[in-house]
Amino acid sequence: MAASPLPRWAPTPSPTKPLRSTTSSSTAMVSWRGWSAWPSSPIFFPRCLSDSEPPASGVVDDAKPGTTEVFLTWKDLSVTAMNGRKGRAVILDGLSGYARPGEVLALMGPSGCGKTTLLDTLAGRLGPNMKESGDIMINGCRQKIASRTSAYVTQEDVLMVTLTVAEAVHYSAELQLPDSLTRAEKRSWADDVIKQMGLAAVAGTRIGGRVSKGISGGQRKRVSICIELLASPPLIFLDEPTSGLDSAASYHIMSRIAGIAKRNGTTVVAAIHQPSTEVFELFHGLCLLANGKTVYFGPASKAMEDLEYKGC
Ligand SMILES: Nc1ncnc2c1ncn2[C@@H]1O[C@H](COP(=O)(O)OP(=O)(O)OP(=O)(O)O)[C@@H](O)[C@H]1O
């Protein structure tokens, strides 16, 4: 079989569309909302929005009182695994970048390049054997990300197989949403989120598992994401939300997420493996990693051009 002319991280070509669309309509799908041209422009780090910057080690619960949007930035971020007698291994090496409200930033790169580690670092979920250095900032302030500010959807689904989709989401809404809401309000909110994720048609279907077949794999992913979206987090981390799904199901999920991000001003950071061209076109930003280093950071639309220019 002839070797693919595409870099290994490249989006899987769609059977219906060329890898690089030459029509202006494909780029018009994506709102760049002021992305500066790369690589000539430096990464922009916003000024801290609060009057006094909190200590680097301080935990601040919310981005800023009255601010619901999260501008996440990281600077010179490095992570080292302390492997006991085996010594240390540098997993991430001096990464800088940012994720903006209303946009989807894709983390891409070959297996083992550090995508999950970067997500975990940004989300404050690193294991005890990992040491990090560098700055992570929310709206320009160095602070740890609190659970109220963000949600994290892991690669594995942890859903109750015997519940229906509606039962699972209603149950989560009951637990997650504030007590100031009535039961009916919580249910109504949950039903809205079910609709937003395109799950209304299967709301009464059992989730199911390996033994008793229920909803599809793509729908299971959407239920997991739906549950994380219930509390309307301004920042959401997704680890391989499309893994194991075909291109249509992947597009369905990512377009819903991009739509919700745009509508609610949610900041989305998603680690993605080989997206289709259609899915790739939904990304606003791309952070491409190789061996724990940033190979490209900037608008997803400019990545091909830039890497070709660099001879990658
Ligand atoms: N706790 C840990 N201790 C030691 N090494 C680790 C640890 N976690 C991850 N690594 C190593 O760090 C590197 C990056 O792992 P990571 O899971 O971030 O990659 P990835 O890009 O998400 O991979 P994949 O696409 O296969 O999920 C790998 O070589 C992995 O073995």
The ligand as an ORCA input file, in Angstrom:
! r2SCAN-3c Opt
* xyz 0 1
  N       1.851      8.847     35.285
  C       2.775      8.661     34.345
  N       4.008      8.239     34.658
  C       4.950      8.077     33.731
  N       4.761      8.326     32.413
  C       3.559      8.734     32.030
  C       2.492      8.920     32.962
  N       1.399      9.346     32.286
  C       1.766      9.415     30.985
  N       3.051      9.044     30.837
  C       3.785      9.002     29.571
  O       3.699     10.287     28.998
  C       3.607     10.199     27.588
  C       2.381     10.972     27.123
  O       1.199     10.283     27.545
  P      -0.238     10.828     27.206
  O      -1.236      9.872     27.748
  O      -0.345     12.242     27.630
  O      -0.213     10.783     25.598
  P      -1.399     10.962     24.564
  O      -0.891     11.878     23.509
  O      -2.645     11.360     25.266
  O      -1.523      9.482     24.000
  P      -2.793      8.722     23.372
  O      -3.161      9.486     22.138
  O      -2.252      7.375     23.057
  O      -3.890      8.703     24.413
  C       3.556      8.719     27.249
  O       4.833      8.316     26.859
  C       3.168      8.074     28.557
  O       3.707      6.789     28.655
*
